[in-house]
């Protein structure tokens, strides 16, 4: 069955075969929040290396890669069904790309698709301000604040593909790209 795609569909076609691939699995470590930060830090260290020619560019690349990676991995850990989380990352044509694939249930997919419809309805900066105000009043889980920050403040380009797997299980593939510092793009 053809996946349902939200966002910039062309991102789903970009190959990351020559990049870094990691798989987080359930097991005795009980996959959790701490794994998101550690994994994002590792990805940022590896992917920012080509920018070492300039400390400023390296720091900017490391920060942007780390923030984007952490946000996507945290969401995958938080909203997943039991099973693996596949992470692919690479640098291509002046951008850092990351793809995170995990399994979610049908109810989570439905709620997330409603959020994505909302994200596409307005300017991300406006929605970010609205969500910050809403979160100040109530602490809603799954508010999309992280995704709005990526879209608004980091100018991230994003795509989400939902593919039916079996009986209420959906494979969610999130692909995102952020521009890297132009003065030392590898």
trRosetta pair geometry for C-beta under 8 A, 3 or more apart (Angstrom, degrees):
i j d omega theta_ij theta_ji phi_ij phi_ji
1 163 6.9 150 85 -157 94 78
1 164 5.5 5 68 44 148 107
3 12 7.7 -158 77 -160 139 156
3 161 4.0 30 148 -177 147 102
3 162 6.0 151 -166 67 87 38
3 163 4.1 -53 -97 -73 96 90
3 173 7.4 -28 -146 31 161 115
4 113 7.7 9 114 -115 136 128
4 161 7.2 150 74 -155 42 54
4 162 4.7 -16 58 57 96 100
4 163 7.8 180 19 -72 65 45
5 9 4.8 86 124 -110 146 91
5 12 6.0 -89 -122 -24 136 152
5 159 6.1 -10 -168 -172 103 105
5 160 7.0 156 -153 81 54 48
5 161 4.9 -17 -98 -99 82 77
5 162 7.8 -169 -75 19 35 68
6 113 7.1 176 -45 -132 142 71
6 116 4.3 20 167 166 166 142
6 117 7.9 -96 -126 -60 134 52
6 120 7.0 -123 -167 -43 103 133
6 159 6.9 160 83 -155 51 54
6 160 4.7 -4 55 55 100 99
6 162 7.9 40 -4 -9 99 102
7 11 7.1 -35 120 32 114 131
7 116 7.3 -82 -41 -157 88 117
7 120 7.8 -136 -78 -79 51 111
7 157 7.7 127 174 171 111 62
7 158 4.7 -87 -146 104 150 69
7 159 4.0 -161 89 -102 120 47
7 160 5.7 100 3 8 124 73
8 11 4.8 76 96 -13 99 110
8 157 5.2 -16 17 178 154 99
8 158 6.6 119 21 69 97 29
8 159 5.0 -96 64 -63 62 100
9 12 5.9 -45 -171 18 53 113
9 13 7.8 44 142 -15 70 101
9 159 6.1 130 -95 -128 25 133
10 13 5.7 -54 -163 29 50 113
10 14 7.5 62 145 -37 69 93
10 159 7.8 -164 53 -61 42 148
11 14 5.9 -40 -160 7 44 116
11 97 7.5 -179 -157 -138 97 116
11 157 6.3 174 -72 128 134 104
11 158 7.1 -97 42 -167 170 17
11 159 4.0 177 63 1 119 129
11 175 4.4 172 139 109 112 127
11 176 7.5 29 -176 -87 151 18
11 177 6.2 -147 -123 -12 119 115
12 159 5.1 -116 -46 124 88 149
12 161 5.4 90 -116 -49 137 131
12 173 7.0 91 -128 107 100 125
12 175 5.7 180 -86 11 54 147
14 92 6.6 170 -172 75 126 160
14 97 6.1 -103 112 -151 144 165
14 175 7.2 144 46 -173 108 143
14 177 8.0 58 33 -65 165 130
15 18 7.6 64 123 4 101 83
16 19 4.3 -40 -178 23 87 129
16 21 7.5 133 120 -75 106 90
16 88 4.1 120 101 148 142 122
16 89 6.8 70 -166 2 136 3
16 90 4.7 179 -145 5 86 124
16 92 7.9 -114 -101 -27 69 132
16 97 6.2 -141 -90 102 114 119
16 99 5.8 -161 2 13 150 122
18 90 6.3 89 82 -129 71 145
19 88 5.8 99 79 176 124 82
19 89 5.2 -154 161 93 132 39
19 90 2.6 -107 -85 -65 125 104
19 91 7.6 142 -109 9 104 50
19 97 7.5 -116 -71 74 159 96
20 43 6.7 -179 84 -123 143 80
20 46 5.8 69 -61 118 157 150
20 47 7.2 -109 10 -63 132 92
20 88 7.2 162 84 -154 51 47
20 89 5.0 -13 58 61 97 91
20 90 6.8 166 14 -71 67 68
21 86 7.3 -16 -166 -170 93 90
21 87 7.1 156 -155 86 46 56
21 88 5.1 -9 -103 -104 79 78
21 89 8.0 177 -77 22 39 64
22 39 6.5 172 119 -151 158 112
22 42 7.8 97 -75 96 156 133
22 43 7.6 -104 1 -73 140 102
22 86 7.7 156 86 -159 49 45
22 87 4.5 -10 62 62 94 106
22 88 8.0 -176 25 -75 63 37
23 84 5.4 -20 -170 -163 103 121
23 85 7.1 153 -159 76 53 49
23 86 5.5 -18 -105 -104 81 65
23 87 7.4 -175 -81 22 32 75
24 31 5.7 105 158 -125 112 128
24 35 6.0 112 -138 154 135 138
24 39 6.7 -50 -68 -80 124 154
24 73 7.8 98 -12 -154 150 107
24 77 7.6 -43 112 -85 155 97
24 84 6.7 144 76 -159 51 63
24 85 4.3 -5 56 55 105 103
24 87 7.1 48 -10 -10 98 113
25 31 7.2 -155 105 -57 22 128
25 83 7.9 -58 -136 172 68 35
25 84 5.1 -26 -97 -101 76 82
25 85 7.9 -158 -70 24 37 67
26 30 7.4 14 -153 -119 74 38
26 31 5.5 -85 -98 0 56 116
26 82 5.6 -6 -41 -159 157 87
26 83 6.9 -15 -8 -51 115 10
26 84 7.8 -108 -2 -71 76 46
27 30 7.6 -117 76 -48 42 36
27 31 7.6 77 27 -36 67 89
29 35 7.3 98 135 -71 126 126
31 35 5.6 -59 -150 25 68 158
31 77 6.1 -144 148 -133 102 102
31 85 7.5 148 -168 5 152 120
32 35 6.0 116 60 6 47 100
32 77 6.6 107 -153 178 20 133
33 36 5.6 -48 -162 19 44 116
33 37 7.2 32 153 -9 71 101
33 74 6.8 29 -132 -127 75 91
33 77 6.6 162 -83 112 43 148
33 78 8.0 45 -85 -71 83 88
34 37 6.2 -57 -157 38 39 107
34 38 6.3 31 153 -13 70 112
35 38 5.8 -58 -141 44 34 109
35 39 5.7 33 162 -19 69 113
35 73 7.7 -126 115 158 79 124
35 77 6.7 152 71 -98 107 145
36 39 6.1 -63 -146 40 21 106
36 40 6.1 18 158 -16 62 112
36 70 5.7 87 153 -151 97 69
36 73 4.3 161 -137 111 82 108
36 74 4.3 67 -155 -75 159 69
36 77 5.5 -107 -62 3 111 145
37 40 5.8 -56 -142 39 27 109
37 41 6.2 30 158 -21 64 106
37 70 6.0 31 -101 -125 53 115
38 41 5.8 -54 -148 35 29 113
38 42 6.5 31 153 -20 63 105
39 42 5.7 -52 -150 34 33 113
39 43 6.4 31 153 -17 65 105
39 69 7.2 -140 116 154 83 116
39 73 5.5 -179 83 -148 127 165
39 87 6.8 123 168 17 130 169
40 43 5.7 -53 -147 37 33 111
40 44 6.2 34 154 -20 65 107
40 66 5.2 92 150 -156 101 63
40 67 7.9 96 178 -57 135 9
40 69 3.9 156 -131 104 84 107
40 70 3.6 6 -89 -67 172 75
40 73 5.7 -147 -58 26 97 138
41 44 5.7 -55 -146 37 30 112
41 45 6.4 33 154 -22 64 104
41 66 6.2 32 -95 -128 47 112
42 45 5.8 -53 -150 33 30 112
42 46 6.4 21 157 -12 65 109
43 46 6.0 -61 -147 42 29 106
43 47 5.8 11 164 -5 68 118
43 65 6.3 -144 122 156 92 108
43 66 7.4 155 77 -97 89 54
43 69 4.6 173 74 -127 142 163
43 87 7.3 -91 -78 148 137 134
43 89 5.2 86 -152 16 118 171
43 98 7.3 49 176 -106 150 125
44 47 6.3 -63 -131 48 23 99
44 48 5.6 15 172 -16 64 120
44 61 8.0 153 -160 127 80 70
44 62 4.9 81 170 -159 108 66
44 63 7.7 77 -150 -53 135 13
44 65 4.4 150 -113 96 74 107
44 66 3.6 0 -71 -66 149 87
44 69 6.4 -142 -49 26 86 140
45 48 6.5 -64 -136 38 16 103
45 49 7.3 41 157 -50 53 92
45 62 7.3 40 -82 -130 40 105
46 49 6.4 -38 -170 -12 30 115
46 89 7.8 109 85 92 118 128
47 50 7.9 -44 174 16 44 97
47 61 7.3 -141 118 158 87 108
47 65 5.0 -175 83 -149 129 157
47 89 5.9 -77 -69 143 135 124
47 90 7.6 -167 -116 -129 110 17
47 91 6.1 147 -159 -47 93 101
47 96 5.8 77 163 -130 140 118
48 51 5.3 -61 -173 39 68 115
48 52 7.7 101 136 -55 77 73
48 58 5.6 94 164 -159 109 69
48 61 4.3 149 -125 108 91 109
48 62 4.0 12 -89 -75 168 75
48 65 5.8 -149 -56 26 96 144
49 52 6.0 -17 -168 -28 47 113
50 91 6.6 -97 29 30 145 169
50 184 7.4 173 135 139 79 99
50 186 3.7 -41 177 -58 147 132
51 54 6.7 -59 174 53 77 81
51 57 4.5 -135 -174 125 108 100
51 58 4.4 165 110 -88 97 58
51 60 7.8 -113 164 60 153 83
51 61 4.3 135 12 13 165 152
51 62 7.7 -144 68 -34 131 79
51 180 6.9 -139 -74 -180 130 117
51 181 6.2 96 -138 43 130 119
51 184 5.3 119 -134 97 67 124
51 186 7.6 -94 -58 -40 63 95
52 58 5.2 57 -97 -89 41 134
53 57 7.1 0 68 56 79 134
53 58 7.8 159 41 -48 44 104
53 184 4.9 -176 59 -135 119 141
54 57 3.9 67 78 14 113 109
54 58 6.4 178 86 -13 56 84
54 181 7.3 -120 74 119 130 151
54 183 6.4 25 -4 98 162 120
54 184 5.2 -170 12 -26 113 144
55 58 5.6 -56 -144 38 30 114
55 59 6.2 30 158 -19 66 107
56 59 6.0 -56 -147 36 26 109
56 60 6.4 24 155 -16 63 109
56 181 7.5 141 115 -128 81 158
57 60 5.8 -57 -146 39 31 110
57 61 6.0 28 157 -17 67 109
57 180 7.9 57 -173 165 98 87
57 181 3.8 -150 -138 81 91 159
57 183 5.9 -127 -78 65 135 101
57 184 4.7 110 125 32 171 123
58 61 5.9 -57 -144 40 26 108
58 62 6.0 27 158 -20 64 111
59 62 5.8 -54 -141 38 27 112
59 63 6.2 27 158 -19 62 108
60 63 5.9 -57 -148 37 27 110
60 64 6.2 19 159 -13 65 110
60 181 5.1 97 79 -59 132 118
61 64 6.1 -60 -143 41 27 105
61 65 5.9 22 162 -14 66 113
61 96 7.2 135 -159 -46 88 133
61 180 5.3 28 -110 -147 105 95
61 181 5.8 -87 -52 1 95 102
62 65 6.1 -59 -141 42 23 107
62 66 6.0 22 160 -18 61 115
63 66 5.9 -63 -146 39 23 110
63 67 6.2 19 161 -18 64 109
64 67 6.0 -56 -143 36 26 107
64 68 6.2 21 161 -13 63 111
64 96 6.9 147 111 31 107 141
64 154 6.2 141 -141 -143 95 116
64 178 5.2 -148 166 118 121 147
64 180 7.5 -175 73 -107 142 58
65 68 6.1 -60 -145 41 26 107
65 69 5.9 23 160 -16 64 115
65 89 7.9 85 -160 -168 109 136
65 96 5.1 -116 -97 -169 95 169
65 98 8.0 131 -153 -46 76 125
65 178 7.5 -154 -78 59 52 125
66 69 5.9 -59 -140 41 25 109
66 70 6.0 24 162 -19 64 112
67 70 6.0 -58 -145 37 25 109
67 71 6.3 25 158 -20 62 108
67 150 7.7 175 129 -96 102 87
67 154 6.9 -170 97 -79 130 146
68 71 6.0 -59 -150 34 27 110
68 72 6.5 15 160 -9 64 109
68 96 7.1 145 57 100 150 123
68 98 6.2 155 128 20 112 138
68 150 6.2 98 -112 -127 79 118
68 154 6.6 -179 -72 153 101 164
68 156 6.3 150 -115 -102 117 133
68 176 5.8 -159 -172 111 118 136
68 178 5.6 -147 -58 -11 151 133
69 72 6.2 -65 -149 41 28 103
69 73 6.0 18 160 -12 68 114
69 87 7.8 63 -152 -163 97 133
69 89 7.0 -3 -101 -94 117 143
69 98 5.7 -173 -96 -104 76 164
70 73 6.0 -60 -138 43 26 105
70 74 5.9 30 161 -22 65 109
71 74 6.0 -55 -145 35 24 111
71 75 6.6 22 156 -17 60 107
71 146 4.4 172 -146 172 111 122
71 147 7.2 154 163 -71 128 51
71 149 7.6 -154 -106 71 150 111
71 150 6.0 -165 89 -56 165 125
72 75 5.8 -54 -150 36 31 111
72 76 6.4 31 152 -19 64 106
72 98 6.1 165 45 114 158 129
72 100 4.6 166 152 -2 114 145
72 174 5.6 -165 -145 101 112 134
72 176 6.2 -150 -66 11 138 134
73 76 5.6 -54 -148 36 35 113
73 77 6.3 32 154 -17 67 105
73 85 7.2 102 -142 146 76 146
73 87 6.6 -1 -93 -93 103 136
73 100 6.3 -156 -82 -114 55 145
74 77 5.8 -57 -147 39 30 108
74 78 5.9 27 157 -19 67 113
74 146 7.3 -145 74 -123 127 173
75 78 5.7 -57 -138 40 28 110
75 79 5.9 -12 176 13 66 115
75 100 7.8 114 70 98 98 151
75 146 6.9 -157 -57 79 112 143
75 147 7.8 52 -73 -55 151 101
75 174 7.4 40 87 -6 133 166
76 79 7.0 -74 -131 51 18 84
76 80 5.6 37 169 -55 60 116
76 85 4.8 107 145 -137 132 131
76 100 5.0 -118 -54 159 142 129
76 102 4.3 140 -157 -12 100 147
76 172 7.9 -165 -112 86 82 114
76 174 7.5 -136 -67 24 102 126
77 80 6.2 -46 -134 6 17 120
77 85 6.9 -47 -71 -50 65 161
79 102 7.8 121 84 99 80 135
79 104 5.6 -1 138 -115 97 118
79 108 5.3 147 -175 -165 106 139
79 112 7.4 89 176 -64 160 130
79 142 7.3 90 -86 -99 123 109
80 83 7.0 -134 169 54 115 82
80 85 6.4 -81 -91 -75 157 107
80 102 4.5 -73 -109 164 113 133
80 103 6.2 74 -160 65 83 59
80 104 6.2 -92 -120 -84 38 69
81 102 7.7 159 35 157 67 90
81 103 4.4 -60 49 109 109 100
81 104 6.0 160 -16 -119 92 20
81 105 5.7 115 -70 -49 115 78
81 169 6.0 -79 30 -128 167 100
82 103 8.0 -24 68 72 36 120
83 102 7.2 146 86 -158 99 73
83 103 5.0 31 56 27 141 126
84 102 7.5 -145 106 -116 49 70
85 100 6.6 -7 -179 -169 99 93
85 101 7.1 161 -161 79 51 50
85 102 4.5 -12 -112 -86 82 108
86 99 7.9 -14 113 113 92 90
86 100 7.2 158 84 -155 55 43
86 101 4.3 -6 57 55 104 104
86 102 7.5 -176 23 -65 66 58
87 98 7.0 -18 -166 -167 88 98
87 99 7.4 156 -155 82 41 54
87 100 5.4 -4 -105 -105 75 77
87 101 7.9 -160 -68 23 36 69
88 98 7.1 158 85 -155 53 49
88 99 4.5 -3 57 55 101 101
89 96 7.2 -3 -169 -177 97 91
89 97 6.8 171 -148 92 51 56
89 98 4.6 -7 -103 -105 89 80
89 99 7.6 -166 -71 22 48 63
90 96 7.7 176 95 -152 31 55
90 97 5.6 -10 62 59 75 97
91 95 7.2 171 -153 87 59 36
91 96 5.7 -34 -99 -98 73 61
91 97 7.5 160 -101 16 21 78
91 180 6.6 11 -139 -33 110 153
91 185 8.0 179 173 -160 123 80
91 186 6.1 66 114 46 148 118
92 95 6.2 -25 70 63 66 83
92 97 5.7 -9 27 -1 109 126
94 179 6.2 -5 140 -146 95 79
94 180 5.8 -148 -177 43 54 93
94 182 6.8 15 -149 -108 122 70
94 185 4.6 -28 -109 -131 77 151
95 157 7.8 -22 -154 32 151 120
95 177 4.4 27 160 -177 136 109
95 178 6.4 159 -157 78 87 28
95 179 5.4 -55 -100 -98 81 43
95 180 6.2 180 -111 -9 23 87
96 177 6.7 163 80 -150 47 58
96 178 5.5 -9 53 58 97 82
96 180 5.7 104 -29 -64 88 103
97 175 6.9 -4 -170 -172 99 92
97 176 7.2 167 -149 87 55 44
97 177 4.7 -18 -96 -96 77 89
98 175 7.3 174 90 -148 46 49
98 176 5.5 -8 58 58 89 89
98 177 7.9 171 19 -79 62 45
99 173 6.3 -1 -173 -175 100 95
99 174 7.0 167 -152 85 50 48
99 175 4.6 -10 -103 -101 86 82
99 176 7.9 170 -81 19 45 60
100 173 7.4 166 83 -152 43 49
100 174 4.9 -8 57 57 92 99
101 171 6.4 5 -171 -179 98 99
101 172 7.1 171 -146 88 51 50
101 173 4.6 -9 -101 -103 89 81
101 174 7.8 -173 -75 22 43 63
102 171 7.6 176 95 -151 23 60
102 172 5.9 -15 66 60 70 94
103 165 6.3 -29 -127 -2 110 164
103 169 5.4 -4 -173 -174 117 104
103 170 6.9 146 -157 74 63 41
103 171 5.7 -39 -97 -97 71 59
103 172 7.3 145 -116 14 18 80
104 108 4.3 -112 174 89 115 129
104 109 5.4 144 99 -57 117 82
104 112 7.4 23 129 0 167 144
104 169 7.6 149 76 -156 31 57
104 170 5.3 -28 67 66 81 96
104 172 5.1 26 4 -13 117 126
105 108 5.0 93 57 12 75 104
105 109 7.0 -135 100 -7 38 91
105 168 5.6 3 -159 154 81 98
105 169 6.6 -45 -108 -101 51 53
105 170 7.2 73 168 17 8 92
106 109 5.5 -54 -146 35 32 114
106 110 6.3 34 156 -21 66 104
106 168 4.2 -82 -15 -147 116 75
106 169 7.6 -63 -41 -50 78 19
106 170 6.3 119 -88 -24 52 112
107 110 5.7 -52 -150 33 31 113
107 111 6.6 29 154 -15 64 105
108 111 5.9 -55 -148 38 32 109
108 112 6.1 29 155 -17 66 111
108 170 7.8 -152 75 44 92 120
109 112 5.8 -60 -145 41 27 109
109 113 6.2 29 156 -22 65 107
109 162 5.6 107 -154 -141 118 132
109 170 4.3 52 -72 32 145 161
109 172 6.9 -164 -103 -70 91 112
110 113 5.8 -53 -146 34 27 111
110 114 6.7 30 153 -19 61 103
111 114 5.8 -55 -156 33 32 113
111 115 6.6 32 148 -18 65 104
111 142 6.4 17 139 152 131 151
112 115 5.4 -51 -151 35 37 114
112 116 6.4 39 150 -20 67 103
112 142 7.6 -100 -83 -165 74 118
112 160 7.6 -140 146 173 118 156
112 172 7.5 7 94 -117 163 144
113 116 5.5 -49 -145 36 35 113
113 117 6.6 44 151 -23 64 98
113 162 6.9 -29 -76 -33 112 157
114 117 5.7 -47 -152 29 34 114
114 118 6.7 34 149 -17 62 104
115 118 5.6 -56 -155 36 35 114
115 119 6.3 39 147 -24 67 104
115 142 7.2 -123 -61 159 149 93
115 144 4.9 176 -170 -65 126 132
115 147 7.8 98 145 52 123 149
116 119 5.3 -47 -144 33 37 116
116 120 6.5 30 157 -14 65 105
116 160 6.1 -113 -102 45 146 143
117 120 6.1 -64 -153 40 29 105
117 121 6.5 38 148 -37 63 108
118 121 5.5 -53 -151 18 34 120
118 122 7.7 -19 172 17 63 99
118 127 7.1 131 145 -133 93 135
118 144 7.5 178 82 18 122 171
119 124 7.0 20 -162 -99 83 85
119 127 6.6 154 -119 130 54 174
119 144 6.6 -143 -70 -172 110 145
119 147 6.8 -51 -105 124 144 125
119 148 7.1 -143 -118 -85 100 79
119 151 7.0 150 -166 -23 113 168
122 126 5.1 -93 155 77 121 123
122 127 5.1 139 82 -52 117 101
123 126 4.4 83 69 7 96 106
123 127 6.9 -174 88 -6 49 86
124 127 5.6 -59 -144 43 34 110
124 128 6.0 43 155 -29 68 104
124 148 5.6 172 -167 -152 89 70
124 151 3.7 -140 -130 116 157 115
124 152 4.1 -154 124 -67 106 82
125 128 5.6 -49 -147 29 29 116
125 129 6.8 28 155 -15 61 102
125 152 4.5 132 -81 -139 59 115
126 129 6.0 -57 -155 36 32 108
126 130 6.4 31 150 -17 66 108
127 130 5.5 -54 -146 39 35 114
127 131 6.1 33 156 -19 68 107
127 144 7.9 -41 150 112 121 127
127 148 5.4 -134 107 -128 102 126
127 152 7.7 -156 61 -58 85 126
128 131 5.9 -57 -145 38 28 108
128 132 6.4 31 155 -22 63 104
128 145 7.5 92 -139 -144 71 63
128 148 4.2 166 -88 150 80 119
128 149 6.4 112 -127 -75 124 52
128 151 7.8 -165 -56 70 113 94
128 152 4.5 -57 -30 -8 146 163
128 153 7.6 123 -126 -29 167 93
129 132 5.7 -51 -147 32 31 112
129 133 6.6 30 154 -16 63 105
130 133 5.9 -60 -156 38 30 110
130 134 6.3 29 150 -19 67 108
131 134 5.4 -51 -142 38 36 113
131 135 6.0 36 157 -19 68 106
131 143 5.6 134 -162 156 113 113
131 144 6.4 -112 -118 78 154 89
131 145 5.2 -173 136 -91 132 78
131 148 5.7 150 28 18 149 166
132 135 5.8 -55 -144 39 28 109
132 136 6.6 37 151 -28 61 102
132 145 7.1 104 -75 -128 63 112
133 136 5.7 -50 -153 25 32 116
133 137 7.1 23 152 -12 61 104
134 137 6.0 -64 -161 37 35 106
134 138 6.7 -37 166 44 72 90
134 140 7.0 -23 138 14 109 128
134 143 7.0 175 96 -149 120 129
135 138 7.0 -85 -132 73 30 53
135 139 6.7 52 -160 -111 74 46
135 140 6.7 -107 -102 32 71 86
135 143 5.9 72 -78 -179 107 176
135 145 6.2 19 -50 -72 151 139
140 143 4.7 107 89 -74 102 103
144 147 4.9 -55 -165 46 75 113
144 148 5.5 79 134 -27 89 100
145 148 5.7 -56 -145 38 29 112
145 149 6.4 33 155 -22 64 104
146 149 5.7 -53 -151 32 31 112
146 150 6.6 31 152 -18 64 103
147 150 5.6 -51 -151 34 35 113
147 151 6.3 29 154 -14 67 107
147 158 7.4 -30 -156 -19 99 179
148 151 5.8 -57 -144 41 32 108
148 152 5.7 15 162 -7 69 117
149 152 6.1 -63 -131 48 24 99
149 153 5.2 -20 -172 23 67 119
149 154 7.1 52 137 -3 68 101
150 153 7.3 -47 -93 53 11 82
150 154 5.0 -41 -151 46 50 124
150 156 4.1 -18 161 15 95 144
150 158 7.0 75 117 -52 127 134
150 176 6.8 -38 169 -152 143 144
150 178 7.8 -105 -164 -73 91 118
151 154 7.5 18 -17 55 9 81
151 155 7.5 31 -174 -120 35 21
151 156 5.7 -77 -83 55 43 90
151 158 6.8 -73 -83 7 95 126
152 155 7.9 -31 152 -66 11 48
154 178 5.4 -44 161 -118 110 130
155 178 7.0 113 79 -134 72 80
155 179 7.0 -8 91 11 118 107
156 176 5.1 -8 -178 -168 120 110
156 177 6.8 146 -161 70 69 41
156 178 5.1 -44 -101 -76 75 91
157 176 6.9 150 79 -157 51 55
157 177 4.6 -14 58 58 102 97
157 178 7.6 176 17 -75 73 41
158 174 7.1 -18 -164 -170 102 87
158 175 6.9 155 -154 86 53 55
158 176 4.7 -10 -102 -104 83 83
158 177 7.7 -167 -72 22 46 64
159 174 7.4 163 86 -154 52 44
159 175 4.7 -3 57 57 97 101
159 176 7.7 -169 25 -72 61 48
160 172 6.6 -20 -167 -165 95 93
160 173 7.3 154 -157 81 45 52
160 174 5.3 -10 -105 -104 78 73
160 175 7.8 -166 -74 24 35 68
161 172 7.3 151 78 -156 54 43
161 173 4.4 -7 55 57 103 102
161 175 7.7 33 -5 -3 102 104
162 170 5.4 -14 -164 -179 91 126
162 171 7.6 146 -158 75 40 51
162 172 5.9 -10 -102 -102 68 71
163 170 6.7 141 68 -166 40 70
163 171 4.5 -20 64 60 100 100
163 173 7.3 28 1 -2 111 106
164 169 7.9 101 -166 82 55 55
164 170 6.1 -45 -104 -109 43 74
164 171 8.0 -6 74 17 4 80
165 169 4.3 -58 68 104 119 97
165 170 6.1 179 1 -108 96 17
165 171 5.0 106 -62 -29 114 90
166 169 5.4 9 59 45 63 110
179 182 7.5 -10 166 -58 114 84
180 185 5.6 123 88 -105 114 86
181 184 6.0 19 99 40 109 85
181 185 7.2 -165 87 -59 55 70
182 185 6.0 -24 -143 -27 38 111
